């Protein structure tokens, strides 16, 4: 009788592993959407741009659970050349961000400040953080 119970238990464990692996293949985990943006800002309006950007990033992080990271840096010795690193949970989160009231307000307020904008699509290779 004991051997029969072990056999059934083994069969049950194998079935669980099989169904779990099939489920994982059917629904692969989504990688986050990562974008880079290169902006050239009118130097005369740099302070106003930075204020609007600060407000937009704070609102996005506070209000949007799908916004994972938003970093803004400038090129050394070229403060009007801003680079943004953006990470969203997925494509749906990114689309929600673009539709958010605070992002639309930022785009409207800064459209005359931005001399050029280049969006760079990326594929995550290795993302690490502490």
Buried (B, 14 or more C-beta within 10 A) or exposed (E): EEEEEEEEEEEEEEEEEEEEEEEEEEEEEEEBBBBEBBBBBBEEBBEBBBEBBEBBBEBBEEEBEBBBBBEBEBEEEEEBBBBBBBBBBBEEBBEBBEEBEBBEBBEEBBEEBBEEBEEEEEEEEEEEEE
